[in-house]
Amino acid sequence: MKIYIVPQEQIGKLGGELIARQLQAKPDSVLGLATGSTPIPFYKEWISLVKQGKISFARARSFNLDEYVGLPGGHPQSYRTFMRENLLDHIDLPASASDIPNGQAKDLEAECRRYDKALEDIGGIDWQLLGIGHNGHIGFNEPGPSLTAGTHVVELAEETREANSRFFASIDEVPTQAITVGMGTILKARQIVLVAQGESKAGIVAEALTGPVTTELPASFLQLHGSVTVVLDEAAASKLPASLIESAKGANPV
Ligand SMILES: O=P(O)(O)OC[C@H]1O[C@](O)(CO)[C@@H](O)[C@@H]1O
């Protein structure tokens, strides 16, 4: 596991560097993309790099991690809308090359199988971007006694609905369910980039990276993956062991 700790204002720049390396090595990369506040600095930088002609997504494919169940696709808080506004409408990835679970599908189970098949047919994810929930979820794989390998419908944890209620008029409007890719899909990605920012994530980041691997903290399973890059700002890194912070700071590539 490679850990980078950078000042908050450099998170985007590092995100640009990481995607540029990936697209240079494999222009037709299959990218796993995330929503939430966390990836926004990455996406801003990617848009800027595309506009400058420094990177191109023209040959890439993208698959999003998750989507709320029941929100219309055009709803301002649907992840489909989020992706269009924050990335997809501003880069050269062809519209037909991005896939997001359809949270409005009449048959949600069939939609999950469709998504898994699309991922399998394309050979899985090359480069997976992840945020982390305050309870340690990745995608919407919530803590619990077990985890699910494939794409599935999940009941959102109350703390997740509370955390995400900041984007809605009230918590009552936050959907209770979502479709998420499973832990198997995430852990099969050839390269994983986990990003966290802010002091409120410091505790869960330290637990996920240095505590026991447990289904009660889904992000802890990243310790078992052979190719994870962790990008933290100084606040999100503040509860890591001091020795880890020192060596990570020395590795900063931007
Ligand atoms: O980045 P945020 O807004 O803190 O959200 C944490 C995580 O929860 C999700 O919103 C759920 O998938 C992720 O997209 C995100 O990485």
Ligand as a Chemical Component Dictionary entry (heavy atoms), coordinates in Angstrom:
data_LIG
# 
_chem_comp.id                   LIG 
_chem_comp.type                 NON-POLYMER 
_chem_comp.pdbx_formal_charge   0 
_chem_comp.three_letter_code    LIG 
# 
loop_
_chem_comp_atom.comp_id 
_chem_comp_atom.atom_id 
_chem_comp_atom.alt_atom_id 
_chem_comp_atom.type_symbol 
_chem_comp_atom.charge 
_chem_comp_atom.model_Cartn_x 
_chem_comp_atom.model_Cartn_y 
_chem_comp_atom.model_Cartn_z 
_chem_comp_atom.pdbx_ordinal 
LIG O1 O1 O 0 -17.018 11.745 -0.129 1  
LIG P1 P1 P 0 -18.112 11.803 0.862  2  
LIG O2 O2 O 0 -19.172 12.784 0.455  3  
LIG O3 O3 O 0 -17.633 12.002 2.253  4  
LIG O4 O4 O 0 -18.835 10.401 0.838  5  
LIG C1 C1 C 0 -18.174 9.215  1.217  6  
LIG C2 C2 C 0 -18.471 8.095  0.292  7  
LIG O5 O5 O 0 -19.837 7.738  0.305  8  
LIG C3 C3 C 0 -20.339 7.638  -1.004 9  
LIG O6 O6 O 0 -21.064 8.792  -1.283 10 
LIG C4 C4 C 0 -21.197 6.429  -1.197 11 
LIG O7 O7 O 0 -20.906 5.794  -2.338 12 
LIG C5 C5 C 0 -19.099 7.561  -1.853 13 
LIG O8 O8 O 0 -19.352 7.942  -3.150 14 
LIG C6 C6 C 0 -18.165 8.421  -1.119 15 
LIG O9 O9 O 0 -16.881 8.116  -1.443 16 
# 
loop_
_chem_comp_bond.comp_id 
_chem_comp_bond.atom_id_1 
_chem_comp_bond.atom_id_2 
_chem_comp_bond.value_order 
_chem_comp_bond.pdbx_ordinal 
LIG O1 P1 DOUB 1  
LIG P1 O2 SING 2  
LIG P1 O3 SING 3  
LIG P1 O4 SING 4  
LIG O4 C1 SING 5  
LIG C1 C2 SING 6  
LIG C2 O5 SING 7  
LIG C2 C6 SING 8  
LIG O5 C3 SING 9  
LIG C3 O6 SING 10 
LIG C3 C4 SING 11 
LIG C3 C5 SING 12 
LIG C4 O7 SING 13 
LIG C5 O8 SING 14 
LIG C5 C6 SING 15 
LIG C6 O9 SING 16 
# 
